[in-house]
Amino acid sequence: MSLNIKPSADRVVVEAAAAETKTASGIYIPETAQEKPQKGTIVSVGPGRYADASGALIPMTVKVGDEVLYGKYAGTEITLDGKEYLIMRESDIYAVLN
């Protein structure tokens, strides 16, 4: 998927996974009670951040298409072309799922 947005420095754009609508036992969860997802797919990656003294670029360790776990309140929500995304720093990502 290609977006017309390129995050700056060490930021990434994440498309959040859909919220759970049904429990394991089959009970439907109303929209007002659904929890905010903490998993998503990276759709755009910035170039990396610059080291303080040397000025060398520290590359990103994640790439487009990686499925990641992040904090419940991580990132800033944005809407592009009718879809919702999160922009967050690479350090807000807890893990990459294999």
N, C-alpha and C positions, 0 to 999 in steps of 0.2 A: 504494500500500500504506500502510495506516495502523497505526502501532504505538501502544500505550498507554504510551509513554515519551517524555518531552520533555527532551532534554539541556540542561544549564545552560550559560550564558555562550557561549563560542565553540567548543562541542563539537558533533560530528555523530555519528550512528549510521549505520554502513555495513554492508551485507550483502555479504560477500566473494563474488567469483565462484568457480565450481567449479574445483578444481585440475585441471590437465591429466592425463588418464589414459592418453594415447597419444602417442608421438612423431610427428614429421612423416613418418617412414618406416614407421609402422604398428606399432611395438613398444609393447606395453603396459607401463606403469610401475606397479610394485607400490605399494600405499598407503603403505608405510613410506619409499619413496624420493621420493614426490611433494613438490614444493616448495610452500611456503605462498604462496597467491595474493597479488599486489600490486595487484589491481584489484577494484573493487566499485561498488555503486550506493548512493547516499545515500538512506536511508529516513526520517530525521528530522533536523531542524536546530534548534539553539539560537537564542536571540534575537540574539546578538552579544556583544561585550565592551564594557565601559565604559572610556573614556579615563581616564588617571590624574588629571590636574588638573581638567579641565573637567567631568567627569562625563557627557559626551555618549556616547550609545550608538553604537558603530561596528558597522554592520550586517554580516551574513555575505555573502560573495561567492559561495557555493554554495547550491544549492537542492535540494529533494527531487527525486529522479529523475536527478540528474547522475551520470554514470559517471566515476569518479575513479581516479587512480593514487596510491599511497601507499607509504611505506617498508615494508620486509619485517617489521620488528619494531614498527611503529607501532600505537598503540591498545591497549585492554584488551578481551579477549574476554569476552563475556557470552552467556548462553543465555536466550532468551525464547520461550515456547510451542514448545519443541523445535527452534528454529532458532538458529544461531550468528550473532552480530553483533560488530562492533568499535565501541567508543566511542573517538573520537580528537579532538584539537584540530584546528581548521581549518588551522593552520600545519603539521600533519603531512601534509597533502595536497599532493602535488607538482604535479599537473596535472588539469584537467578535460578529458575526451575529448569531441570533438564528434561 
